[in-house]
Amino acid sequence: MSKKNQSLFNILMIIISWLTIPLLGRGTIKRFFPATILSMLICSLDLQIGKRRKWWIFYNNPRSSIKNEIPFLIGPMLIMGVCILKWSYGNFKKFLLLNAIGGAFFTFPLTRFFTKLKLYKLVKINNTQFFLYFYYKAFVLYGFQILLEKKLNLIKK
């Protein structure tokens, strides 16, 4: 994929993801956005580890997180975190299942597709390890949301 096409792809990926925000509702965003932001911050730290250990490579600008990984984080991953919390908070099994489905979709068919497009490819990890790299953050996301809800309930009392 050319640098120009990758830039266009990144912009569209972010815009399309963020266009779904009004569908979620203001209350949902206020309730679940802080936990999702924390999860994204943790992921951004993980990205540095993965990049340094060459778990994956991006074909264009391989050293630039802003042009490579960050659009995935602030686009579909962020919105997916809010959506999954909205649809499943209060039912941990459903939450884990939805995260597993979303993570599996991203790490198996989409990673294959993006590799064929020459966007990125996995180098020192396989698809299952890449799935686990994303999936563990689900526990952090849910746990932080529980703590946040408890704290907000204490403040309201």
N, C-alpha and C positions, 0 to 999 in steps of 0.2 A: 504494500500500500504506500502510495507516495505521501510525503509530508503534508502536502496540501489536502489530500483526501483524509488523512488521519486527523488533521485539525478540524475539518468539516464534520467528520464522524464524531469527534469528541464534543463539539458544540451541539450537534443534534442530539447526542445521547443525553447530555445534561438538560437541554431545553425540553425534550420529550418527557424525561423523568419528572422535571419540575412542573410540567403542565398538569400532572395528576394531583398536585397538592390541593387545589380547590375541591377535588372530589373527596378528599379525606375529611375535610371539615376543620374548622378552627380549633374546636375542643380537642380533637385527636392530635393535632399538631402541638398544641400547648402541653398536652399530657405526655406524649411519647417522644417528642423531639430531643429533650435533654439526654435521655438514655441512649438514643440513637447517635447523637453527637459524640458521647463518650466512646461508644463502640467504634465510631469512625476515627477518633483520635488514637485509640489503641491500634487500629488497623494501619494508620499512617506510620506508627512506630514500627509495626511488623514489616511494613513495606521496605523500610530501610535495611532490616535484617535480611529479608528475602533478596533484595537487590544486591547487597554486599556479598551474599553467599551464592549469587547467580542461580537462584531457584527458577527464574524465568528471565527472558530478555525481550525487550521491545526492539523491533527492527529499526524504527526511526528515532533518533535522539535517545539512545539507550541509557544515558545518564540523567535524563530529565524526568523527574516524577510528576512535575506539573503537566507535561504534555502526554504522559503515559498513564500512570496509575491514578492520579488525583481525579481525572474526569469520571472514572469508574466509581470512585468513592463518593464524590459529591453528587453524582447522578443516580444511577440505578441502585447502588448499594444503600445509600441513605434513604431513599424512598421505600425500598424493599423492607428495610428495618422498621420504619414507621408503620407500613402496611401490615406486616406480620404481627407486630405488637397489637395493632388495632383489631385484627381478625382473631387473635388467639390469646390475648392477655387474660389470665385467670384460668387457663387450661394449658398446663405445662406440656402435656403430651402433644396436644395440637400444635403448640408453639414449636416444639422440637421437630415435629413432622413437617411443618411448613418451612422451617429453616433447612431441613434436610432436602426437601424438594427443590427449593430455590438454589441452594448451594450445589446440588447435583446437576441441575440444569446449567448453571454457570460453568462448573468445572468439567463437565463431560462434553455435551454437544456444542456449547458456545466456545469453549476453549479450542476444540477441534476446528470450528468454523473460523475463529480469529487467527489460528495458526495458518489455515489455508489462505486467508486474506493477507497474511504476512503483517499482522498487527503485533502479536507477541507469540512466544512459544515457551513451553516449560522446558527447563534444561536439567537441573539437578534434583527435581522432584517429579513424581508421577502424578497422574490425575487424582488418585485416591489421597495422596498426601496433600495435594492442593485443596481438595475438598475438606479435609480435616483442618487445614490452615484457616479456612473460613468458618467452619462449623463450631469450633471452640468458642468463638466470639458470641455465639448465641447464648451461652450460659452467662457471660458477662453482661450482655444486654438485658436479659431477663432479671438477673440478680440486682443490677443497678436500678431497674424499674421498680422492683419490689421495695428496695430501700427508699427510693424517691417517694413512692406512694405512702409508705409508713411515715416518713418525715412530713409529708404534706398533711396527712391525717392528724398527726400530733399538733401541727400548727393550727389547723382548723378547730381543734377542740379547745 
